[in-house]
Amino acid sequence: MTLTRDFKETVKARAVRDPEFRKALVSEAVECLLANDFDTAKSILRDYINATIGFEGLAAEVGTPPKSLMRMFGPRGNPQAKSLLPVIAHIRKRENLAA
């Protein structure tokens, strides 16, 4: 299901103003990964990235090219743990969720 621009703009607006919403997105994505629901996890993470740091900013932080990150979190992306875990670690640290 393709998301509309209005929905994406709504997510971005809420993510900008509500730190708890951002934390909930990240937590839900991690829970989906642990539940073996990779498609939902990738979708949530993609929404989070688009609404916050952006793929260019994330690429600079984790040392992965932006196009690779976009493919990784795209509908047909199949990220390996060695690519995915640094991204999740960075996002968790950014949202003060790191244990």
N, CA, C and O atoms as CSV, one atom per row, in Angstrom:
chain,resi,resn,atom,element,x,y,z
A,1,MET,N,N,0.834,-1.172,0.000
A,1,MET,CA,C,0.000,0.000,0.000
A,1,MET,C,C,0.881,1.238,0.000
A,1,MET,O,O,1.740,1.386,0.869
A,2,THR,N,N,0.683,2.109,-0.943
A,2,THR,CA,C,1.447,3.337,-1.052
A,2,THR,C,C,0.853,4.391,-0.126
A,2,THR,O,O,-0.362,4.582,-0.074
A,3,LEU,N,N,1.738,5.071,0.606
A,3,LEU,CA,C,1.275,6.115,1.502
A,3,LEU,C,C,1.124,7.421,0.736
A,3,LEU,O,O,1.891,7.710,-0.182
A,4,THR,N,N,0.143,8.189,1.119
A,4,THR,CA,C,-0.070,9.472,0.459
A,4,THR,C,C,0.886,10.513,1.017
A,4,THR,O,O,1.430,10.359,2.110
A,5,ARG,N,N,1.077,11.558,0.256
A,5,ARG,CA,C,1.945,12.654,0.697
A,5,ARG,C,C,1.411,13.258,1.998
A,5,ARG,O,O,2.194,13.606,2.882
A,6,ASP,N,N,0.087,13.384,2.123
A,6,ASP,CA,C,-0.483,13.962,3.337
A,6,ASP,C,C,-0.114,13.138,4.566
A,6,ASP,O,O,0.202,13.696,5.616
A,7,PHE,N,N,-0.153,11.820,4.440
A,7,PHE,CA,C,0.203,10.968,5.576
A,7,PHE,C,C,1.665,11.163,5.942
A,7,PHE,O,O,1.996,11.316,7.118
A,8,LYS,N,N,2.538,11.159,4.951
A,8,LYS,CA,C,3.970,11.336,5.207
A,8,LYS,C,C,4.245,12.691,5.839
A,8,LYS,O,O,5.075,12.794,6.743
A,9,GLU,N,N,3.564,13.725,5.377
A,9,GLU,CA,C,3.737,15.056,5.959
A,9,GLU,C,C,3.219,15.102,7.389
A,9,GLU,O,O,3.789,15.790,8.236
A,10,THR,N,N,2.143,14.377,7.660
A,10,THR,CA,C,1.595,14.306,9.015
A,10,THR,C,C,2.577,13.616,9.953
A,10,THR,O,O,2.793,14.077,11.074
A,11,VAL,N,N,3.177,12.510,9.502
A,11,VAL,CA,C,4.176,11.804,10.313
A,11,VAL,C,C,5.357,12.717,10.572
A,11,VAL,O,O,5.842,12.799,11.700
A,12,LYS,N,N,5.826,13.407,9.540
A,12,LYS,CA,C,6.971,14.305,9.704
A,12,LYS,C,C,6.658,15.425,10.689
A,12,LYS,O,O,7.467,15.722,11.568
A,13,ALA,N,N,5.502,16.040,10.551
A,13,ALA,CA,C,5.126,17.133,11.448
A,13,ALA,C,C,5.059,16.658,12.897
A,13,ALA,O,O,5.513,17.351,13.807
A,14,ARG,N,N,4.500,15.489,13.097
A,14,ARG,CA,C,4.408,14.969,14.471
A,14,ARG,C,C,5.778,14.587,15.005
A,14,ARG,O,O,6.074,14.827,16.175
A,15,ALA,N,N,6.618,13.997,14.163
A,15,ALA,CA,C,7.965,13.616,14.597
A,15,ALA,C,C,8.788,14.839,14.983
A,15,ALA,O,O,9.588,14.784,15.917
A,16,VAL,N,N,8.595,15.931,14.274
A,16,VAL,CA,C,9.335,17.158,14.574
A,16,VAL,C,C,8.955,17.705,15.942
A,16,VAL,O,O,9.819,18.173,16.684
A,17,ARG,N,N,7.685,17.652,16.277
A,17,ARG,CA,C,7.229,18.294,17.514
A,17,ARG,C,C,7.101,17.357,18.716
A,17,ARG,O,O,6.941,17.825,19.843
A,18,ASP,N,N,7.170,16.039,18.493
A,18,ASP,CA,C,6.856,15.107,19.581
A,18,ASP,C,C,7.946,14.050,19.746
A,18,ASP,O,O,7.947,13.047,19.033
A,19,PRO,N,N,8.876,14.268,20.684
A,19,PRO,CA,C,9.955,13.289,20.886
A,19,PRO,C,C,9.452,11.905,21.308
A,19,PRO,O,O,10.067,10.892,20.977
A,20,GLU,N,N,8.347,11.864,22.029
A,20,GLU,CA,C,7.802,10.565,22.446
A,20,GLU,C,C,7.278,9.774,21.248
A,20,GLU,O,O,7.371,8.547,21.227
A,21,PHE,N,N,6.740,10.457,20.269
A,21,PHE,CA,C,6.284,9.814,19.042
A,21,PHE,C,C,7.476,9.201,18.304
A,21,PHE,O,O,7.391,8.071,17.824
A,22,ARG,N,N,8.592,9.943,18.211
A,22,ARG,CA,C,9.797,9.410,17.561
A,22,ARG,C,C,10.291,8.168,18.290
A,22,ARG,O,O,10.639,7.169,17.661
A,23,LYS,N,N,10.321,8.231,19.604
A,23,LYS,CA,C,10.768,7.078,20.388
A,23,LYS,C,C,9.846,5.884,20.176
A,23,LYS,O,O,10.308,4.747,20.089
A,24,ALA,N,N,8.546,6.142,20.093
A,24,ALA,CA,C,7.576,5.056,19.864
A,24,ALA,C,C,7.789,4.431,18.489
A,24,ALA,O,O,7.684,3.213,18.348
A,25,LEU,N,N,8.084,5.235,17.481
A,25,LEU,CA,C,8.369,4.683,16.149
A,25,LEU,C,C,9.563,3.745,16.199
A,25,LEU,O,O,9.516,2.636,15.667
A,26,VAL,N,N,10.625,4.196,16.837
A,26,VAL,CA,C,11.844,3.385,16.913
A,26,VAL,C,C,11.580,2.101,17.697
A,26,VAL,O,O,11.986,1.019,17.272
A,27,SER,N,N,10.916,2.215,18.815
A,27,SER,CA,C,10.616,1.032,19.636
A,27,SER,C,C,9.739,0.043,18.880
A,27,SER,O,O,9.962,-1.166,18.948
A,28,GLU,N,N,8.750,0.550,18.166
A,28,GLU,CA,C,7.868,-0.328,17.399
A,28,GLU,C,C,8.638,-1.031,16.288
A,28,GLU,O,O,8.417,-2.216,16.036
A,29,ALA,N,N,9.530,-0.322,15.629
A,29,ALA,CA,C,10.338,-0.938,14.571
A,29,ALA,C,C,11.195,-2.064,15.132
A,29,ALA,O,O,11.295,-3.129,14.523
A,30,VAL,N,N,11.809,-1.840,16.278
A,30,VAL,CA,C,12.637,-2.878,16.899
A,30,VAL,C,C,11.772,-4.076,17.291
A,30,VAL,O,O,12.177,-5.222,17.094
A,31,GLU,N,N,10.596,-3.822,17.839
A,31,GLU,CA,C,9.687,-4.916,18.204
A,31,GLU,C,C,9.278,-5.710,16.963
A,31,GLU,O,O,9.186,-6.937,17.017
A,32,CYS,N,N,9.035,-5.030,15.864
A,32,CYS,CA,C,8.671,-5.723,14.619
A,32,CYS,C,C,9.826,-6.598,14.135
A,32,CYS,O,O,9.612,-7.722,13.680
A,33,LEU,N,N,11.039,-6.084,14.232
A,33,LEU,CA,C,12.202,-6.896,13.846
A,33,LEU,C,C,12.280,-8.160,14.689
A,33,LEU,O,O,12.495,-9.254,14.166
A,34,LEU,N,N,12.107,-8.004,15.985
A,34,LEU,CA,C,12.180,-9.153,16.889
A,34,LEU,C,C,11.053,-10.145,16.654
A,34,LEU,O,O,11.194,-11.332,16.946
A,35,ALA,N,N,9.932,-9.656,16.124
A,35,ALA,CA,C,8.790,-10.522,15.825
A,35,ALA,C,C,8.847,-11.071,14.403
A,35,ALA,O,O,7.891,-11.684,13.928
A,36,ASN,N,N,9.980,-10.846,13.724
A,36,ASN,CA,C,10.199,-11.356,12.363
A,36,ASN,C,C,9.272,-10.692,11.336
A,36,ASN,O,O,8.935,-11.299,10.320
A,37,ASP,N,N,8.867,-9.460,11.602
A,37,ASP,CA,C,8.043,-8.689,10.673
A,37,ASP,C,C,8.921,-7.610,10.040
A,37,ASP,O,O,8.807,-6.428,10.364
A,38,PHE,N,N,9.796,-8.040,9.133
A,38,PHE,CA,C,10.801,-7.153,8.559
A,38,PHE,C,C,10.196,-6.075,7.676
A,38,PHE,O,O,10.690,-4.948,7.659
A,39,ASP,N,N,9.140,-6.394,6.943
A,39,ASP,CA,C,8.537,-5.399,6.057
A,39,ASP,C,C,7.990,-4.216,6.848
A,39,ASP,O,O,8.194,-3.062,6.468
A,40,THR,N,N,7.300,-4.499,7.940
A,40,THR,CA,C,6.758,-3.417,8.763
A,40,THR,C,C,7.884,-2.637,9.422
A,40,THR,O,O,7.837,-1.408,9.476
A,41,ALA,N,N,8.888,-3.334,9.921
A,41,ALA,CA,C,10.028,-2.662,10.560
A,41,ALA,C,C,10.719,-1.722,9.583
A,41,ALA,O,O,11.021,-0.579,9.928
A,42,LYS,N,N,10.971,-2.197,8.363
A,42,LYS,CA,C,11.628,-1.351,7.363
A,42,LYS,C,C,10.771,-0.132,7.036
A,42,LYS,O,O,11.290,0.974,6.884
A,43,SER,N,N,9.477,-0.331,6.929
A,43,SER,CA,C,8.572,0.769,6.617
A,43,SER,C,C,8.581,1.828,7.721
A,43,SER,O,O,8.639,3.025,7.442
A,44,ILE,N,N,8.523,1.382,8.962
A,44,ILE,CA,C,8.541,2.311,10.098
A,44,ILE,C,C,9.867,3.046,10.151
A,44,ILE,O,O,9.895,4.261,10.347
A,45,LEU,N,N,10.962,2.325,9.978
A,45,LEU,CA,C,12.276,2.972,9.999
A,45,LEU,C,C,12.428,3.963,8.849
A,45,LEU,O,O,12.994,5.041,9.031
A,46,ARG,N,N,11.935,3.611,7.680
A,46,ARG,CA,C,11.986,4.523,6.533
A,46,ARG,C,C,11.204,5.802,6.846
A,46,ARG,O,O,11.678,6.903,6.565
A,47,ASP,N,N,10.009,5.659,7.427
A,47,ASP,CA,C,9.214,6.827,7.808
A,47,ASP,C,C,9.963,7.671,8.836
A,47,ASP,O,O,9.982,8.899,8.745
A,48,TYR,N,N,10.577,7.010,9.810
A,48,TYR,CA,C,11.335,7.733,10.840
A,48,TYR,C,C,12.491,8.505,10.202
A,48,TYR,O,O,12.680,9.690,10.479
A,49,ILE,N,N,13.253,7.838,9.359
A,49,ILE,CA,C,14.413,8.477,8.723
A,49,ILE,C,C,13.968,9.672,7.888
A,49,ILE,O,O,14.551,10.752,7.988
A,50,ASN,N,N,12.946,9.486,7.071
A,50,ASN,CA,C,12.440,10.587,6.240
A,50,ASN,C,C,11.939,11.752,7.082
A,50,ASN,O,O,12.092,12.909,6.689
A,51,ALA,N,N,11.348,11.465,8.223
A,51,ALA,CA,C,10.760,12.503,9.066
A,51,ALA,C,C,11.774,13.196,9.966
A,51,ALA,O,O,11.476,14.245,10.536
A,52,THR,N,N,12.957,12.631,10.101
A,52,THR,CA,C,13.925,13.197,11.046
A,52,THR,C,C,15.245,13.532,10.360
A,52,THR,O,O,15.383,14.605,9.773
A,53,ILE,N,N,16.188,12.650,10.428
A,53,ILE,CA,C,17.561,12.915,9.991
A,53,ILE,C,C,17.721,12.912,8.472
A,53,ILE,O,O,18.623,13.570,7.953
A,54,GLY,N,N,16.875,12.194,7.755
A,54,GLY,CA,C,17.006,12.065,6.307
A,54,GLY,C,C,18.089,11.051,5.947
A,54,GLY,O,O,18.960,10.741,6.760
A,55,PHE,N,N,18.023,10.549,4.737
A,55,PHE,CA,C,18.984,9.521,4.321
A,55,PHE,C,C,20.393,10.082,4.154
A,55,PHE,O,O,21.372,9.386,4.423
A,56,GLU,N,N,20.502,11.322,3.719
A,56,GLU,CA,C,21.829,11.944,3.574
A,56,GLU,C,C,22.494,12.093,4.948
A,56,GLU,O,O,23.668,11.762,5.116
A,57,GLY,N,N,21.738,12.588,5.918
A,57,GLY,CA,C,22.279,12.766,7.263
A,57,GLY,C,C,22.633,11.443,7.914
A,57,GLY,O,O,23.672,11.319,8.563
A,58,LEU,N,N,21.773,10.462,7.742
A,58,LEU,CA,C,22.036,9.137,8.307
A,58,LEU,C,C,23.273,8.525,7.670
A,58,LEU,O,O,24.092,7.911,8.354
A,59,ALA,N,N,23.408,8.692,6.363
A,59,ALA,CA,C,24.566,8.152,5.651
A,59,ALA,C,C,25.862,8.715,6.218
A,59,ALA,O,O,26.835,7.985,6.406
A,60,ALA,N,N,25.871,10.003,6.488
A,60,ALA,CA,C,27.066,10.632,7.049
A,60,ALA,C,C,27.390,10.083,8.437
A,60,ALA,O,O,28.559,9.969,8.808
A,61,GLU,N,N,26.368,9.748,9.189
A,61,GLU,CA,C,26.572,9.251,10.556
A,61,GLU,C,C,27.022,7.795,10.615
A,61,GLU,O,O,27.829,7.434,11.471
A,62,VAL,N,N,26.515,6.960,9.722
A,62,VAL,CA,C,26.816,5.522,9.807
A,62,VAL,C,C,27.817,5.046,8.751
A,62,VAL,O,O,28.232,3.888,8.773
A,63,GLY,N,N,28.205,5.922,7.837
A,63,GLY,CA,C,29.212,5.550,6.850
A,63,GLY,C,C,28.719,4.626,5.753
A,63,GLY,O,O,29.496,3.853,5.193
A,64,THR,N,N,27.447,4.700,5.446
A,64,THR,CA,C,26.849,3.914,4.362
A,64,THR,C,C,26.291,4.894,3.341
A,64,THR,O,O,25.644,5.866,3.729
A,65,PRO,N,N,26.518,4.673,2.058
A,65,PRO,CA,C,26.000,5.607,1.058
A,65,PRO,C,C,24.480,5.766,1.156
A,65,PRO,O,O,23.770,4.800,1.437
A,66,PRO,N,N,23.983,6.986,0.926
A,66,PRO,CA,C,22.538,7.222,1.038
A,66,PRO,C,C,21.706,6.325,0.124
A,66,PRO,O,O,20.646,5.846,0.526
A,67,LYS,N,N,22.174,6.096,-1.090
A,67,LYS,CA,C,21.406,5.238,-2.018
A,67,LYS,C,C,21.305,3.815,-1.479
A,67,LYS,O,O,20.276,3.159,-1.644
A,68,SER,N,N,22.366,3.337,-0.840
A,68,SER,CA,C,22.328,1.997,-0.242
A,68,SER,C,C,21.308,1.943,0.888
A,68,SER,O,O,20.573,0.966,1.027
A,69,LEU,N,N,21.272,2.997,1.688
A,69,LEU,CA,C,20.296,3.049,2.776
A,69,LEU,C,C,18.874,3.086,2.229
A,69,LEU,O,O,17.981,2.421,2.753
A,70,MET,N,N,18.673,3.865,1.177
A,70,MET,CA,C,17.332,3.941,0.579
A,70,MET,C,C,16.896,2.581,0.048
A,70,MET,O,O,15.747,2.176,0.228
A,71,ARG,N,N,17.813,1.885,-0.604
A,71,ARG,CA,C,17.477,0.538,-1.100
A,71,ARG,C,C,17.213,-0.411,0.067
A,71,ARG,O,O,16.267,-1.198,0.038
A,72,MET,N,N,18.056,-0.328,1.086
A,72,MET,CA,C,17.953,-1.220,2.230
A,72,MET,C,C,16.581,-1.116,2.897
A,72,MET,O,O,16.005,-2.125,3.303
A,73,PHE,N,N,16.061,0.111,3.008
A,73,PHE,CA,C,14.782,0.312,3.679
A,73,PHE,C,C,13.611,0.390,2.710
A,73,PHE,O,O,12.483,0.669,3.116
A,74,GLY,N,N,13.872,0.147,1.445
A,74,GLY,CA,C,12.808,0.119,0.450
A,74,GLY,C,C,12.004,-1.163,0.537
A,74,GLY,O,O,12.399,-2.096,1.236
A,75,PRO,N,N,10.888,-1.221,-0.159
A,75,PRO,CA,C,9.997,-2.387,-0.096
A,75,PRO,C,C,10.679,-3.703,-0.479
A,75,PRO,O,O,10.330,-4.756,0.056
A,76,ARG,N,N,11.639,-3.655,-1.393
A,76,ARG,CA,C,12.323,-4.880,-1.806
A,76,ARG,C,C,13.679,-5.054,-1.142
A,76,ARG,O,O,14.400,-6.005,-1.444
A,77,GLY,N,N,14.030,-4.150,-0.245
A,77,GLY,CA,C,15.312,-4.220,0.446
A,77,GLY,C,C,15.407,-5.425,1.352
A,77,GLY,O,O,14.418,-5.860,1.942
A,78,ASN,N,N,16.609,-5.956,1.456
A,78,ASN,CA,C,16.852,-7.118,2.306
A,78,ASN,C,C,18.168,-6.888,3.060
A,78,ASN,O,O,19.184,-7.510,2.750
A,79,PRO,N,N,18.139,-5.985,4.056
A,79,PRO,CA,C,19.384,-5.628,4.729
A,79,PRO,C,C,19.971,-6.771,5.550
A,79,PRO,O,O,19.258,-7.561,6.168
A,80,GLN,N,N,21.288,-6.822,5.530
A,80,GLN,CA,C,21.989,-7.770,6.386
A,80,GLN,C,C,22.162,-7.134,7.759
A,80,GLN,O,O,22.124,-5.911,7.895
A,81,ALA,N,N,22.350,-7.955,8.756
A,81,ALA,CA,C,22.500,-7.458,10.124
A,81,ALA,C,C,23.659,-6.474,10.229
A,81,ALA,O,O,23.560,-5.484,10.953
A,82,LYS,N,N,24.758,-6.729,9.516
A,82,LYS,CA,C,25.926,-5.839,9.625
A,82,LYS,C,C,25.638,-4.454,9.064
A,82,LYS,O,O,26.346,-3.504,9.399
A,83,SER,N,N,24.625,-4.311,8.225
A,83,SER,CA,C,24.222,-3.004,7.705
A,83,SER,C,C,23.106,-2.386,8.537
A,83,SER,O,O,23.069,-1.172,8.737
A,84,LEU,N,N,22.212,-3.215,9.013
A,84,LEU,CA,C,21.035,-2.743,9.727
A,84,LEU,C,C,21.333,-2.334,11.170
A,84,LEU,O,O,20.825,-1.318,11.644
A,85,LEU,N,N,22.141,-3.110,11.859
A,85,LEU,CA,C,22.365,-2.857,13.280
A,85,LEU,C,C,23.041,-1.519,13.565
A,85,LEU,O,O,22.655,-0.861,14.531
A,86,PRO,N,N,24.028,-1.077,12.780
A,86,PRO,CA,C,24.582,0.262,13.045
A,86,PRO,C,C,23.545,1.373,12.877
A,86,PRO,O,O,23.577,2.369,13.599
A,87,VAL,N,N,22.645,1.204,11.943
A,87,VAL,CA,C,21.588,2.200,11.736
A,87,VAL,C,C,20.683,2.241,12.964
A,87,VAL,O,O,20.389,3.315,13.487
A,88,ILE,N,N,20.248,1.082,13.418
A,88,ILE,CA,C,19.369,1.037,14.587
A,88,ILE,C,C,20.093,1.574,15.818
A,88,ILE,O,O,19.504,2.308,16.612
A,89,ALA,N,N,21.356,1.216,15.981
A,89,ALA,CA,C,22.121,1.721,17.128
A,89,ALA,C,C,22.210,3.241,17.093
A,89,ALA,O,O,22.041,3.901,18.119
A,90,HIS,N,N,22.472,3.792,15.922
A,90,HIS,CA,C,22.569,5.251,15.807
A,90,HIS,C,C,21.226,5.917,16.125
A,90,HIS,O,O,21.178,6.906,16.857
A,91,ILE,N,N,20.155,5.379,15.581
A,91,ILE,CA,C,18.831,5.957,15.811
A,91,ILE,C,C,18.458,5.860,17.286
A,91,ILE,O,O,17.924,6.812,17.855
A,92,ARG,N,N,18.733,4.736,17.896
A,92,ARG,CA,C,18.428,4.579,19.330
A,92,ARG,C,C,19.228,5.576,20.165
A,92,ARG,O,O,18.698,6.167,21.106
A,93,LYS,N,N,20.492,5.760,19.825
A,93,LYS,CA,C,21.332,6.721,20.548
A,93,LYS,C,C,20.793,8.132,20.337
A,93,LYS,O,O,20.721,8.918,21.282
A,94,ARG,N,N,20.419,8.451,19.119
A,94,ARG,CA,C,19.889,9.768,18.775
A,94,ARG,C,C,18.629,10.097,19.574
A,94,ARG,O,O,18.398,11.252,19.928
A,95,GLU,N,N,17.826,9.087,19.852
A,95,GLU,CA,C,16.574,9.272,20.606
A,95,GLU,C,C,16.734,8.956,22.095
A,95,GLU,O,O,15.746,8.872,22.824
A,96,ASN,N,N,17.969,8.784,22.538
A,96,ASN,CA,C,18.259,8.460,23.943
A,96,ASN,C,C,17.555,7.185,24.390
A,96,ASN,O,O,17.050,7.102,25.510
A,97,LEU,N,N,17.527,6.194,23.504
A,97,LEU,CA,C,16.932,4.895,23.828
A,97,LEU,C,C,17.981,3.824,24.082
A,97,LEU,O,O,17.646,2.707,24.474
A,98,ALA,N,N,19.241,4.155,23.861
A,98,ALA,CA,C,20.313,3.165,24.008
A,98,ALA,C,C,20.405,2.737,25.475
A,98,ALA,O,O,20.345,3.551,26.397
A,99,ALA,N,N,20.551,1.429,25.641
A,99,ALA,CA,C,20.612,0.876,27.005
A,99,ALA,C,C,21.974,1.064,27.615
A,99,ALA,O,O,22.201,0.660,28.756
